[in-house]
Amino acid sequence: MKKILILLLFSGHLSFSQNKESAEKLVEEGIELHDKGEYNGAIEKYNKALELDKDNAFALVEKSYTLLTLNKSEETIEVCKLAIKKHPKATILKTVYVNYGNSLDAINKSKEAIEIYDEGLKLFPDYYQLYFNKGVTYSILKKFDESIVCFQKALTFNPNHASSHNGIGRIENIKERRIPSIMALCRFLVVEPQSKRAAENLGLLKELMTANVEKTGDNNININLNLNVVSDSSRKGKVVENDFSSTDLISTMDIALDFDDKYKDKTEVEKFIRKIGTICSSLNETKKKNKGFYWEFYAPYFIELQKNNFIETFSYLVYASSEEEYVINWLDSHEKELNSFYDWSNNYKWNN
């Protein structure tokens, strides 16, 4: 009798194992369909997997993502709730919290989305996507300071996360903090140099690199200083975090050189090389008396960029989405320089 019971138990375990294996194979097939844009077919595969292995975590996670892609927010939320209930401590759940929060955002429940991201962060405090998506939700709520903090936190865990650089670059531009915006947009364009977003961000970067200076006549140039970046430190006698007023002033004065006879015939990239070099030099000269995330995270990268003589390569890469023929030709003929730059950049030790 004991032998029969043991055999039955072993048989049950074997059946469960086979069901789980078959279910996960179906999930893989569903992922392939999702990647092809065949979302309804993917859902069918996930449902079949769940019939074989009820509440399979892998199937629930992927089903929630495909439902989210289909904008079926309410269904996504229900699947996410089930996944969290059935697998409360599974590592794979970190993406479920992202999908859950995104779905709440989609039905205008942004405050509830923040709560879900916070729940996820208690379990997965080093998952950059939770910080990033929380930042997106704060930006929807127009809470830009909180949004920036979330994007910064995401970058401490993944310095190459293009969307977090994008978020910082765009929000700092809204807040009229030109130098932090420039650094973030430049980093975005290094990580994602050729895409629709790259072309849009290059356009914004060009505006920032020519801001506050206007030629009004043959010999007249107007320079408008942005009072929002004037340091409070001179009035309060203390160092203010992320104060780039000195660099902003020097950079603005340098922009005026675009209209000098010496530089007026230079290409746009050649002018950018000069101007980003001026910014890097200023960062190096003023780094000791400043503090804050941007000084500790972005500034050292740009200082080292200049010290390693990568300004030219970096600048052409930043302009990769411009479709200018001379830019394309330069990039095509300088593969060695690009490889050297990326070797340095990809191995750079971030202060995080």
C-alpha positions as a Markdown table, in Angstrom:
| # | Residue | x | y | z |
|---|---|---|---|---|
| 1 | Met | 0.0 | 0.0 | 0.0 |
| 2 | Lys | 2.8 | 2.4 | 0.9 |
| 3 | Lys | 4.5 | 1.7 | -2.5 |
| 4 | Ile | 1.2 | 2.5 | -4.2 |
| 5 | Leu | 0.9 | 5.8 | -2.3 |
| 6 | Ile | 4.5 | 6.8 | -3.1 |
| 7 | Leu | 3.9 | 6.0 | -6.8 |
| 8 | Leu | 0.7 | 8.1 | -6.8 |
| 9 | Leu | 2.5 | 11.0 | -5.2 |
| 10 | Phe | 5.4 | 10.7 | -7.6 |
| 11 | Ser | 3.0 | 10.5 | -10.5 |
| 12 | Gly | 1.2 | 13.6 | -9.3 |
| 13 | His | 4.4 | 15.6 | -9.0 |
| 14 | Leu | 5.5 | 14.4 | -12.5 |
| 15 | Ser | 2.2 | 15.5 | -14.0 |
| 16 | Phe | 2.4 | 19.0 | -12.3 |
| 17 | Ser | 6.0 | 19.4 | -13.6 |
| 18 | Gln | 5.0 | 18.4 | -17.1 |
| 19 | Asn | 2.0 | 20.8 | -17.0 |
| 20 | Lys | 4.3 | 23.7 | -15.8 |
| 21 | Glu | 6.8 | 23.0 | -18.5 |
| 22 | Ser | 4.1 | 22.8 | -21.3 |
| 23 | Ala | 2.5 | 26.0 | -19.9 |
| 24 | Glu | 5.7 | 27.9 | -20.0 |
| 25 | Lys | 6.4 | 26.7 | -23.6 |
| 26 | Leu | 3.0 | 28.2 | -24.5 |
| 27 | Val | 3.9 | 31.4 | -22.8 |
| 28 | Glu | 7.1 | 31.6 | -24.9 |
| 29 | Glu | 5.0 | 31.1 | -28.0 |
| 30 | Gly | 2.7 | 33.9 | -26.8 |
| 31 | Ile | 5.7 | 36.2 | -26.4 |
| 32 | Glu | 6.7 | 35.6 | -30.0 |
| 33 | Leu | 3.2 | 36.5 | -31.2 |
| 34 | His | 3.2 | 39.6 | -29.0 |
| 35 | Asp | 6.6 | 40.7 | -30.5 |
| 36 | Lys | 5.0 | 40.3 | -34.0 |
| 37 | Gly | 2.1 | 42.5 | -33.0 |
| 38 | Glu | -0.3 | 39.5 | -32.9 |
| 39 | Tyr | -1.7 | 40.4 | -29.5 |
| 40 | Asn | -5.0 | 38.5 | -29.5 |
| 41 | Gly | -3.1 | 35.4 | -30.5 |
| 42 | Ala | -0.7 | 35.9 | -27.7 |
| 43 | Ile | -3.6 | 36.2 | -25.2 |
| 44 | Glu | -4.9 | 32.9 | -26.5 |
| 45 | Lys | -1.6 | 31.2 | -25.8 |
| 46 | Tyr | -1.4 | 32.7 | -22.3 |
| 47 | Asn | -5.0 | 31.5 | -21.5 |
| 48 | Lys | -4.1 | 27.9 | -22.7 |
| 49 | Ala | -1.0 | 28.0 | -20.5 |
| 50 | Leu | -3.2 | 29.0 | -17.5 |
| 51 | Glu | -5.6 | 26.1 | -18.3 |
| 52 | Leu | -2.6 | 23.7 | -18.0 |
| 53 | Asp | -1.1 | 25.4 | -15.0 |
| 54 | Lys | -3.6 | 27.5 | -13.1 |
| 55 | Asp | -2.1 | 30.8 | -11.9 |
| 56 | Asn | 1.2 | 30.3 | -13.6 |
| 57 | Ala | 3.2 | 33.4 | -12.7 |
| 58 | Phe | 5.0 | 33.6 | -16.0 |
| 59 | Ala | 1.7 | 33.5 | -17.9 |
| 60 | Leu | 0.1 | 36.1 | -15.7 |
| 61 | Val | 2.9 | 38.5 | -16.1 |
| 62 | Glu | 3.0 | 38.2 | -19.9 |
| 63 | Lys | -0.8 | 38.3 | -20.1 |
| 64 | Ser | -0.8 | 41.6 | -18.1 |
| 65 | Tyr | 1.7 | 43.1 | -20.4 |
| 66 | Thr | -0.1 | 42.2 | -23.6 |
| 67 | Leu | -3.5 | 43.4 | -22.1 |
| 68 | Leu | -1.7 | 46.7 | -21.3 |
| 69 | Thr | -0.5 | 46.9 | -24.8 |
| 70 | Leu | -4.1 | 46.4 | -26.0 |
| 71 | Asn | -5.2 | 49.3 | -23.7 |
| 72 | Lys | -7.4 | 46.9 | -21.8 |
| 73 | Ser | -6.7 | 48.6 | -18.5 |
| 74 | Glu | -9.4 | 47.1 | -16.4 |
| 75 | Glu | -8.5 | 43.5 | -17.5 |
| 76 | Thr | -4.8 | 44.3 | -16.9 |
| 77 | Ile | -5.5 | 45.4 | -13.4 |
| 78 | Glu | -7.4 | 42.2 | -12.6 |
| 79 | Val | -4.6 | 40.0 | -13.9 |
| 80 | Cys | -2.1 | 42.0 | -11.9 |
| 81 | Lys | -4.1 | 41.7 | -8.7 |
| 82 | Leu | -4.3 | 37.9 | -9.2 |
| 83 | Ala | -0.6 | 37.6 | -9.9 |
| 84 | Ile | 0.2 | 39.6 | -6.7 |
| 85 | Lys | -2.2 | 37.6 | -4.6 |
| 86 | Lys | -1.0 | 34.2 | -5.9 |
| 87 | His | 2.7 | 35.0 | -6.0 |
| 88 | Pro | 3.3 | 37.8 | -3.4 |
| 89 | Lys | 7.1 | 37.3 | -3.2 |
| 90 | Ala | 8.0 | 36.2 | -6.8 |
| 91 | Thr | 10.8 | 38.2 | -8.3 |
| 92 | Ile | 9.0 | 38.2 | -11.7 |
| 93 | Leu | 6.3 | 40.4 | -10.1 |
| 94 | Lys | 8.4 | 43.5 | -10.4 |
| 95 | Thr | 7.1 | 44.0 | -14.0 |
| 96 | Val | 3.5 | 43.3 | -12.8 |
| 97 | Tyr | 3.7 | 46.4 | -10.5 |
| 98 | Val | 4.8 | 48.5 | -13.5 |
| 99 | Asn | 1.9 | 47.2 | -15.6 |
| 100 | Tyr | -0.5 | 47.7 | -12.7 |
| 101 | Gly | 0.5 | 51.3 | -12.2 |
| 102 | Asn | 0.5 | 52.0 | -16.0 |
| 103 | Ser | -3.1 | 50.7 | -16.2 |
| 104 | Leu | -4.2 | 52.9 | -13.3 |
| 105 | Asp | -2.7 | 55.9 | -15.0 |
| 106 | Ala | -4.5 | 55.0 | -18.2 |
| 107 | Ile | -7.9 | 55.3 | -16.4 |
| 108 | Asn | -7.0 | 58.5 | -14.6 |
| 109 | Lys | -6.2 | 57.0 | -11.3 |
| 110 | Ser | -2.7 | 58.5 | -11.0 |
| 111 | Lys | -2.7 | 58.7 | -7.2 |
| 112 | Glu | -3.5 | 55.0 | -6.9 |
| 113 | Ala | -0.8 | 54.3 | -9.4 |
| 114 | Ile | 1.7 | 56.1 | -7.1 |
| 115 | Glu | 0.6 | 53.8 | -4.3 |
| 116 | Ile | 1.1 | 50.7 | -6.4 |
| 117 | Tyr | 4.6 | 51.8 | -7.5 |
| 118 | Asp | 5.4 | 52.4 | -3.8 |
| 119 | Glu | 4.2 | 48.9 | -3.0 |
| 120 | Gly | 6.4 | 47.5 | -5.7 |
| 121 | Leu | 9.4 | 49.5 | -4.5 |
| 122 | Lys | 9.1 | 48.0 | -1.0 |
| 123 | Leu | 9.6 | 44.6 | -2.6 |
| 124 | Phe | 12.0 | 45.7 | -5.3 |
| 125 | Pro | 13.8 | 48.8 | -4.1 |
| 126 | Asp | 16.5 | 48.6 | -6.8 |
| 127 | Tyr | 14.2 | 48.2 | -9.9 |
| 128 | Tyr | 14.7 | 51.3 | -12.0 |
| 129 | Gln | 11.5 | 50.9 | -14.0 |
| 130 | Leu | 9.4 | 51.4 | -10.9 |
| 131 | Tyr | 11.1 | 54.7 | -10.2 |
| 132 | Phe | 10.9 | 55.8 | -13.8 |
| 133 | Asn | 7.2 | 55.0 | -14.1 |
| 134 | Lys | 6.5 | 56.7 | -10.8 |
| 135 | Gly | 8.2 | 59.7 | -12.2 |
| 136 | Val | 6.0 | 59.6 | -15.3 |
| 137 | Thr | 2.9 | 59.6 | -13.1 |
| 138 | Tyr | 4.2 | 62.5 | -11.1 |
| 139 | Ser | 4.7 | 64.4 | -14.3 |
| 140 | Ile | 1.1 | 63.7 | -15.3 |
| 141 | Leu | 0.1 | 65.2 | -12.0 |
| 142 | Lys | 2.3 | 68.2 | -12.8 |
| 143 | Lys | 4.5 | 67.4 | -9.7 |
| 144 | Phe | 7.7 | 68.1 | -11.6 |
| 145 | Asp | 10.1 | 68.2 | -8.6 |
| 146 | Glu | 8.9 | 64.8 | -7.4 |
| 147 | Ser | 9.1 | 63.5 | -11.0 |
| 148 | Ile | 12.7 | 64.6 | -11.4 |
| 149 | Val | 13.7 | 62.9 | -8.1 |
| 150 | Cys | 12.2 | 59.6 | -9.4 |
| 151 | Phe | 14.0 | 59.9 | -12.7 |
| 152 | Gln | 17.3 | 60.6 | -10.9 |
| 153 | Lys | 16.7 | 57.5 | -8.7 |
| 154 | Ala | 16.1 | 55.4 | -11.8 |
| 155 | Leu | 19.4 | 56.5 | -13.2 |
| 156 | Thr | 21.3 | 55.6 | -10.1 |
| 157 | Phe | 20.3 | 52.0 | -10.8 |
| 158 | Asn | 20.5 | 52.2 | -14.6 |
| 159 | Pro | 22.7 | 55.1 | -15.8 |
| 160 | Asn | 21.9 | 54.1 | -19.4 |
| 161 | His | 18.2 | 54.3 | -19.2 |
| 162 | Ala | 17.4 | 56.7 | -22.1 |
| 163 | Ser | 13.8 | 57.5 | -21.0 |
| 164 | Ser | 15.0 | 58.8 | -17.6 |
| 165 | His | 17.5 | 61.1 | -19.3 |
| 166 | Asn | 14.7 | 62.2 | -21.6 |
| 167 | Gly | 12.4 | 62.9 | -18.7 |
| 168 | Ile | 15.0 | 65.0 | -16.9 |
| 169 | Gly | 16.0 | 66.8 | -20.0 |
| 170 | Arg | 12.4 | 67.8 | -20.8 |
| 171 | Ile | 11.3 | 68.7 | -17.3 |
| 172 | Glu | 14.4 | 70.7 | -16.5 |
| 173 | Asn | 13.7 | 72.6 | -19.8 |
| 174 | Ile | 10.2 | 73.4 | -18.6 |
| 175 | Lys | 11.7 | 74.7 | -15.3 |
| 176 | Glu | 14.2 | 76.8 | -17.3 |
| 177 | Arg | 17.3 | 75.1 | -15.9 |
| 178 | Arg | 19.3 | 75.0 | -19.1 |
| 179 | Ile | 22.5 | 73.3 | -18.1 |
| 180 | Pro | 20.9 | 70.3 | -16.4 |
| 181 | Ser | 18.6 | 70.0 | -19.4 |
| 182 | Ile | 21.5 | 70.1 | -21.8 |
| 183 | Met | 23.5 | 67.4 | -20.0 |
| 184 | Ala | 20.5 | 65.1 | -19.7 |
| 185 | Leu | 19.6 | 65.5 | -23.4 |
| 186 | Cys | 23.2 | 64.9 | -24.5 |
| 187 | Arg | 23.3 | 61.7 | -22.4 |
| 188 | Phe | 20.0 | 60.6 | -24.0 |
| 189 | Leu | 21.5 | 61.1 | -27.4 |
| 190 | Val | 24.5 | 59.0 | -26.6 |
| 191 | Val | 22.3 | 56.2 | -25.4 |
| 192 | Glu | 19.7 | 56.5 | -28.2 |
| 193 | Pro | 21.3 | 58.5 | -31.0 |
| 194 | Gln | 19.0 | 57.5 | -33.9 |
| 195 | Ser | 15.2 | 57.4 | -33.3 |
| 196 | Lys | 12.2 | 59.6 | -33.5 |
| 197 | Arg | 12.8 | 60.7 | -29.9 |
| 198 | Ala | 16.4 | 61.4 | -30.8 |
| 199 | Ala | 15.4 | 63.8 | -33.6 |
| 200 | Glu | 13.0 | 65.5 | -31.3 |
| 201 | Asn | 15.5 | 65.9 | -28.5 |
| 202 | Leu | 18.2 | 67.1 | -30.8 |
| 203 | Gly | 15.8 | 69.8 | -31.9 |
| 204 | Leu | 15.3 | 70.8 | -28.3 |
| 205 | Leu | 19.0 | 70.7 | -27.6 |
| 206 | Lys | 19.7 | 73.0 | -30.5 |
| 207 | Glu | 17.3 | 75.5 | -29.1 |
| 208 | Leu | 19.1 | 75.3 | -25.7 |
| 209 | Met | 22.5 | 75.7 | -27.3 |
| 210 | Thr | 21.4 | 78.9 | -29.0 |
| 211 | Ala | 19.2 | 80.3 | -26.3 |
| 212 | Asn | 19.2 | 83.8 | -24.8 |
| 213 | Val | 21.3 | 85.3 | -27.7 |
| 214 | Glu | 19.8 | 87.1 | -30.7 |
| 215 | Lys | 21.3 | 89.1 | -33.5 |
| 216 | Thr | 19.2 | 92.2 | -34.1 |
| 217 | Gly | 21.3 | 94.1 | -36.6 |
| 218 | Asp | 24.5 | 94.0 | -38.5 |
| 219 | Asn | 26.5 | 94.9 | -35.4 |
| 220 | Asn | 24.0 | 94.4 | -32.6 |
| 221 | Ile | 23.6 | 91.2 | -30.5 |
| 222 | Asn | 21.2 | 91.0 | -27.6 |
| 223 | Ile | 22.1 | 88.7 | -24.7 |
| 224 | Asn | 19.3 | 87.9 | -22.3 |
| 225 | Leu | 20.3 | 86.5 | -19.0 |
| 226 | Asn | 17.7 | 84.2 | -17.4 |
| 227 | Leu | 17.1 | 85.4 | -13.8 |
| 228 | Asn | 15.8 | 82.0 | -12.9 |
| 229 | Val | 19.3 | 80.6 | -12.9 |
| 230 | Val | 20.9 | 83.4 | -10.8 |
| 231 | Ser | 22.3 | 81.7 | -7.8 |
| 232 | Asp | 20.7 | 82.2 | -4.4 |
| 233 | Ser | 24.1 | 81.5 | -2.8 |
| 234 | Ser | 25.3 | 85.1 | -3.3 |
| 235 | Arg | 22.3 | 86.4 | -1.3 |
| 236 | Lys | 22.1 | 83.7 | 1.4 |
| 237 | Gly | 25.8 | 83.0 | 1.8 |
| 238 | Lys | 25.5 | 79.3 | 1.3 |
| 239 | Val | 25.9 | 76.7 | -1.5 |
| 240 | Val | 22.7 | 75.8 | -3.3 |
| 241 | Glu | 22.3 | 72.3 | -4.7 |
| 242 | Asn | 22.5 | 72.0 | -8.5 |
| 243 | Asp | 23.5 | 75.7 | -9.0 |
| 244 | Phe | 24.8 | 76.0 | -12.6 |
| 245 | Ser | 24.5 | 79.8 | -12.8 |
| 246 | Ser | 28.2 | 80.4 | -13.5 |
| 247 | Thr | 28.2 | 77.8 | -16.2 |
| 248 | Asp | 25.0 | 79.1 | -17.7 |
| 249 | Leu | 26.4 | 82.6 | -17.8 |
| 250 | Ile | 29.7 | 81.5 | -19.4 |
| 251 | Ser | 27.8 | 79.4 | -21.9 |
| 252 | Thr | 25.5 | 82.2 | -22.8 |
| 253 | Met | 28.4 | 84.5 | -23.5 |
| 254 | Asp | 30.0 | 81.8 | -25.6 |
| 255 | Ile | 26.8 | 81.4 | -27.7 |
| 256 | Ala | 27.3 | 85.0 | -28.8 |
| 257 | Leu | 30.5 | 84.0 | -30.6 |
| 258 | Asp | 28.3 | 82.1 | -33.2 |
| 259 | Phe | 27.9 | 85.5 | -34.8 |
| 260 | Asp | 31.6 | 86.4 | -34.7 |
| 261 | Asp | 33.3 | 86.5 | -38.1 |
| 262 | Lys | 35.7 | 83.8 | -36.9 |
| 263 | Tyr | 32.9 | 81.3 | -36.4 |
| 264 | Lys | 30.0 | 82.4 | -38.6 |
| 265 | Asp | 31.0 | 80.0 | -41.4 |
| 266 | Lys | 31.5 | 77.0 | -39.2 |
| 267 | Thr | 29.1 | 74.1 | -39.4 |
| 268 | Glu | 26.4 | 73.6 | -36.8 |
| 269 | Val | 28.4 | 70.7 | -35.3 |
| 270 | Glu | 31.6 | 72.7 | -35.2 |
| 271 | Lys | 29.8 | 75.4 | -33.3 |
| 272 | Phe | 28.4 | 72.8 | -30.9 |
| 273 | Ile | 31.9 | 71.3 | -30.4 |
| 274 | Arg | 33.1 | 74.8 | -29.2 |
| 275 | Lys | 30.0 | 75.4 | -27.0 |
| 276 | Ile | 29.9 | 72.0 | -25.3 |
| 277 | Gly | 33.6 | 72.3 | -24.7 |
| 278 | Thr | 33.1 | 75.6 | -23.0 |
| 279 | Ile | 30.4 | 74.0 | -20.8 |
| 280 | Cys | 32.7 | 71.1 | -19.9 |
| 281 | Ser | 35.6 | 73.5 | -19.0 |
| 282 | Ser | 33.3 | 75.6 | -16.8 |
| 283 | Leu | 32.0 | 72.5 | -15.0 |
| 284 | Asn | 35.6 | 71.5 | -14.3 |
| 285 | Glu | 36.5 | 74.9 | -13.0 |
| 286 | Thr | 33.5 | 75.3 | -10.7 |
| 287 | Lys | 32.9 | 71.7 | -9.5 |
| 288 | Lys | 34.6 | 72.1 | -6.1 |
| 289 | Lys | 32.2 | 74.7 | -4.7 |
| 290 | Asn | 29.0 | 73.0 | -5.9 |
| 291 | Lys | 26.9 | 70.0 | -5.0 |
| 292 | Gly | 23.7 | 68.2 | -5.9 |
| 293 | Phe | 22.7 | 65.2 | -8.1 |
| 294 | Tyr | 23.6 | 66.9 | -11.4 |
| 295 | Trp | 27.0 | 67.9 | -10.1 |
| 296 | Glu | 27.7 | 64.4 | -8.7 |
| 297 | Phe | 26.1 | 62.4 | -11.6 |
| 298 | Tyr | 26.3 | 64.3 | -14.9 |
| 299 | Ala | 29.1 | 66.8 | -14.4 |
| 300 | Pro | 32.0 | 64.3 | -13.8 |
| 301 | Tyr | 31.0 | 62.5 | -17.0 |
| 302 | Phe | 31.3 | 65.6 | -19.1 |
| 303 | Ile | 34.5 | 66.7 | -17.4 |
| 304 | Glu | 36.0 | 63.3 | -18.2 |
| 305 | Leu | 34.6 | 63.4 | -21.7 |
| 306 | Gln | 36.7 | 66.5 | -22.4 |
| 307 | Lys | 39.8 | 65.2 | -20.6 |
| 308 | Asn | 39.7 | 62.1 | -22.8 |
| 309 | Asn | 39.5 | 64.2 | -26.0 |
| 310 | Phe | 36.1 | 62.8 | -27.0 |
| 311 | Ile | 34.3 | 66.1 | -27.5 |
| 312 | Glu | 34.4 | 65.9 | -31.3 |
| 313 | Thr | 33.2 | 62.3 | -31.6 |
| 314 | Phe | 30.6 | 62.9 | -28.9 |
| 315 | Ser | 29.3 | 66.0 | -30.8 |
| 316 | Tyr | 28.9 | 64.2 | -34.1 |
| 317 | Leu | 27.2 | 61.3 | -32.4 |
| 318 | Val | 24.8 | 63.8 | -30.7 |
| 319 | Tyr | 23.9 | 65.0 | -34.2 |
| 320 | Ala | 23.4 | 61.5 | -35.6 |
| 321 | Ser | 19.7 | 62.0 | -36.1 |
| 322 | Ser | 20.1 | 65.3 | -38.0 |
| 323 | Glu | 20.3 | 63.6 | -41.4 |
| 324 | Glu | 22.9 | 66.2 | -42.4 |
| 325 | Glu | 25.1 | 64.6 | -45.1 |
| 326 | Tyr | 28.4 | 65.9 | -43.6 |
| 327 | Val | 27.4 | 64.4 | -40.2 |
| 328 | Ile | 26.6 | 61.0 | -41.8 |
| 329 | Asn | 29.8 | 61.1 | -43.7 |
| 330 | Trp | 31.8 | 61.9 | -40.6 |
| 331 | Leu | 30.2 | 59.0 | -38.6 |
| 332 | Asp | 30.7 | 56.6 | -41.5 |
| 333 | Ser | 34.4 | 57.4 | -41.8 |
| 334 | His | 35.3 | 57.5 | -38.1 |
| 335 | Glu | 34.3 | 54.0 | -36.8 |
| 336 | Lys | 37.5 | 53.7 | -34.8 |
| 337 | Glu | 36.8 | 57.0 | -32.9 |
| 338 | Leu | 33.2 | 55.9 | -32.3 |
| 339 | Asn | 34.3 | 52.5 | -30.9 |
| 340 | Ser | 36.9 | 54.2 | -28.6 |
| 341 | Phe | 34.3 | 56.6 | -27.4 |
| 342 | Tyr | 31.7 | 53.9 | -26.7 |
| 343 | Asp | 34.3 | 51.7 | -25.0 |
| 344 | Trp | 35.0 | 54.6 | -22.6 |
| 345 | Ser | 31.4 | 55.6 | -22.1 |
| 346 | Asn | 30.1 | 52.1 | -21.6 |
| 347 | Asn | 32.7 | 51.4 | -19.0 |
| 348 | Tyr | 32.5 | 54.8 | -17.2 |
| 349 | Lys | 32.1 | 54.5 | -13.5 |
| 350 | Trp | 29.1 | 56.5 | -12.5 |
| 351 | Asn | 28.8 | 58.3 | -9.1 |
| 352 | Asn | 25.7 | 56.6 | -7.9 |
